[in-house]
């Protein structure tokens, strides 16, 4: 069976946290790894801890905001912190920034001290809108404040990563990532992505290398193998089914490709990294 997927009862959920304990720091211990059927923003006002996203450990630090995109496999391993969690469905932001839907793991930004008050006020407004009965203005207001919050996050991230390339390069990267997230299982060929984006294949690869340090093919392979690793680590699916779900018709070819990426065959990877809840 596939690992559990968390869903929201509505399109938006805001939870304020005060000295919240999770994982090894909580009496009940850590939850089993689970996918998010929504995007999640984790604001850490104070405290510390560690959470794992797609099997990789990420620190929880004061004064940071972490973005966990839809579909990520997440578990809080150990944490005691205060802040807030904002969870929302993709439908609320039709043009979600690329870093929400692409890449791997979690994205964490440092919140400038001068912006903390505005951030917390915006989260509070979203919480109030989520809690009140909906009216004809509700959806528009939620989209407005959520979009403002996401634009701030993008500004803080890009301000800290200005070396990634110019605006045109970043814009193309975002388009590529959004396309990749929709199509990685069906299309492994770099030329297909270049055609869909109406960009020469060499130019696309150069731009992506400028922004990310990786070529088009490397990014495609990384996304495909990430999904394969997720399924091996967190599900009971047979290797043949994992191969099929990630776009490989030949299981032997998949196994060879996976071993090139991770250094071990798929079954060995599962034995080494399988989460206890799926053992």
ABEGO torsion letter per residue (X at the ends): XBBBBBBBABABBBBBBBGBBBEAABAAEBBBBBBBABBBBBBBABEBEBBBBGGBBBBBBBGBBBBBBBGBBBBBABBBBBEBBBBBBAAABABBBAAAABEBEBBBBBBBAAAAAAAAAAAAAAAAAAABBBBAAAAAAAAAAAAAAAAAAAAAAAAAAAAAEBAAAAAAAAAAAAAAAAAAAABABAAAAAAAAGBBAAAAAAAAAAAAGBBAAAAAAAAAAAAAAAAAAABABBAAAAAAAAGBABAAAAAAAAAAAAGBBAAAAAAAABBAAAX
